[in-house]
């Protein structure tokens, strides 16, 4: 129905109202519809856009520092959030804590959480915390949360929460919905175009990974200098249109 209506609009080429009507429909059908009502939460809207609700959240990836302040605070906030979203009482959600194996990142730890969530969505495996052999009784109050010490295999992870409570409990939360919901909304042509882009991206990443294994370059290539000279610095910062150019021979950027 959606595709038919959008296709019908495309036939009205030249009409100045077409783009305006398309944007209006996207606002009504997309997750931004929550902006039309103050009582609708962004997380609730993000789930509802894809026909999901709080019961469809399959895991919660924690910042999980294994410290008294963080773990109780994070558990309390996530549990409160799930209750506010209307999750069915007694329906547990596995908590994923990766720091037992990854260590405590100095920054951008949420990116590791996102990567782990995507792996869980791909494999159906929810990793356990091997160090969680003696959960504190204080965590029994969080009725929605379960802290597994072993990996759980589930049929599917439709959606997942992730939270970041680093830097003195400065926190944020995000929601990831399984990409299959997006793919199902694409037309065949759009899906084919996306697949072609993914295939090319995979080829480039595989070549890079193989180059690192063969010793052609390090896996992480750090920069030791800015891409501009001291004389160029002021001009670069003041020109919003300036762009760096990559030199494949020297593997560096310059202006």
N, C-alpha and C positions, 0 to 999 in steps of 0.2 A: 504494500500500500504506500509506504514511504517513498520507495523508488519510483512508483508510478506517478505520484504527485510531483516529485522533483523533476521527472522526465517531462511532465506536462508543462512545467514552468520553463524548461529549456526551449520548448517550441515557441515560446513568446519572446524570442530573441529580438532585441531592439527596444523592448519595453523598459522604461526606466524604473518600473516598479518590481521587476523580477528579482534583482539582488536584495532589495529591501524585504520582499516577501520570503525569500530563502533564509535570510538572517533571522527573520521573525520566527520562522518555523524551527530553525536550529536552536534558538533560545528557548522555545516552548518544549522541545523534545530532548534537548541536551541537559547536562547536569547543572547548567546555570539557571534552571528554572526556579531554584530555591531563592534567587534574588527577588522573585515576585512575591514572596511571603516571608515575613520576619519570623514566623514560627517554624520554618523549615530549616533544619540544620544542613550544612554543606555535606557532611558525611552521609546523612540519611538520603539526601538528594543524589549523591554519587552512586549509592547502592540502588536506589529506586529507578534511576535512569536505565539500568540494565536488568530490571525486574528482580532485583535481589533485596534482601533485608538483613537485619543484624544476625539472624540465625545462619546466614550463608557465609559468614566470616569464619574461615577454617583454621586460622592460626594468628597469633600475635607475636611479632618479632620485637623483643625487648632490647633496650640499651644494656640492661643487665650487668651492672658493674660488680655484683656480689658484695655490695656494701650495704650497711643497715639503712642509711639514708635513702639511697637510690631505689633499692629493690622494693621496700615497703611503699614508698611514694609512687613509684611507677605502677605497681600492682593496684594500688588504690585508685589512681586516676583511670587506668584502663578498665578496671572493673566498673567504676562509676560510669564511664563512657558507654560501655556495653549495656548497662542497665538503662541509661537514658535513651539509647537507640532502640530499646524494646526487645533485647534478646531474651529468649525463653528461659526462665529460671531453671537451673539444673542442667542446662545444656553447656557442657564445658568447652573451653577453647584452649588448645595447647599453647604454651608459652615457649618460644624459641629464644635461647640465649647462646650466642656464638663466641663469647669472649673466653670460654674455657679452652677453645682451640685456636682462635684468631689473636688472642691477646687484646689489650686495651689500646685501640687506635687513638692517636693524638688529635685526629680530626676526621670529619666526613665519615663517621662510623655508620650513618644511616645508609650510605651507598652499599656497604657490606650487607646490611639487612635487606635492602631491596634485591641485591643479587641472590641472596639465599632464598628469598621468597619466590623469585622467578624459577629457581632450581626446584623448589618444592612443588610449584605449579606444574612444572614439566614432568617430574618423576613421581609425584604423589607421596614423597617421603618427607616427613616432618622430623628433623633431627632432634635428638634428645641431648640434654646437658649431662655429660658423663661425670661431672663433678657434683651433680645434685643428688647426693646419696643420703641427705639428712635435712629435709625441708623443715624450716622453722614453723612451730605451731601457730605463730602469729599470722601466717599466710592462709590459714583455714578460713578466715573471715571473707576472703575473696572468692565467692561462690562460683564465679564463672571461670576461674583460672585453674589450670592444672599444669604442673611443672614436671614434664617427663624426663627421666634419666636415660631412656632408651628411644631409639628411632621408631616412629609410628608410620605404618603404611596405610594411606587412606585412598579411597576411590578417586577423589578430586579435591583440589583446593580452589574454590570458586573466587574467594576474595581473602585478603589478609590485611591486618593492621601492622604498622611499624611505628615505633616511637624513638625519639632521641632525647635523652635527659643529661647530656653532657654539659660541661662548663658550669658547674654550680647549679645544676638542676634547671638550666635554661632549656625548656622542652618544646617539642613540636610533635605532631602526629600526622600520618598519611595513610591512605588506603590504596591498595593495588587490586584491581579486578582482573581476573584471568583474561588474557588477550583473545581467547576464543569468542568472547562476547562481542568484541570489536570486529573480529573477522567475519562473524555471522551477519554483521550489519553492512558489510561491503558488497558492492556488486562484483560480478565475476571479473570484469576488466580491472577494477580497483585492486582486487585480491591478486590477480596475476601480476600487476605492476609492482605490488608490494613484495611478492615472492621473488621477483627478479632482483629487486634492490637488496633483499636479504641474502640471496645467493651470492651476489657480488661482494657484499660486506663480509660474508663468511669466508670467501676466497681470499680476500685481503688480510683478514685476521689470521687465517691459517698460514698464509705465507709469512706473515710477521712472526708468528709463533715458531714456525719451522726455522726461520732465520736465527732466532734466539737460541734454539736447541743446537744449531750447527755452529754457533759461535760467531756468526756474522755481525751481530750486534747484541747489546744487553737487552733484557726484556724491558727494563725501565730505563729510559733515556732521559736523564736529567739535564736541565739547562744550567749553564754556568755564567751566562751573560744575557743581557737584554737584546732583542732583535734590532735595536737602533743604537746609533752612536751617541755619545754625549752631545754632540752638536745638533743631532736630529731630535733630541728628547722633547724640547718645548714644542716644536712644530707638530710632532706626532700626537701629543696630548691635546693640542688645541684644534686639530683637524678631525672632525667626527667622521669624515669620509675616507680617511686613510686606512689602508689594509696591508698587512704583511704578506709577503710572497715567499712560498716555500721553495728552497733550492734543493732538489733531490740529490745533486752531486755532493754537496757538503752536508746535507741533512740538517740544514738550519733555515731559520726564517730571517728575512731582512726587508727593509723598506727601500 
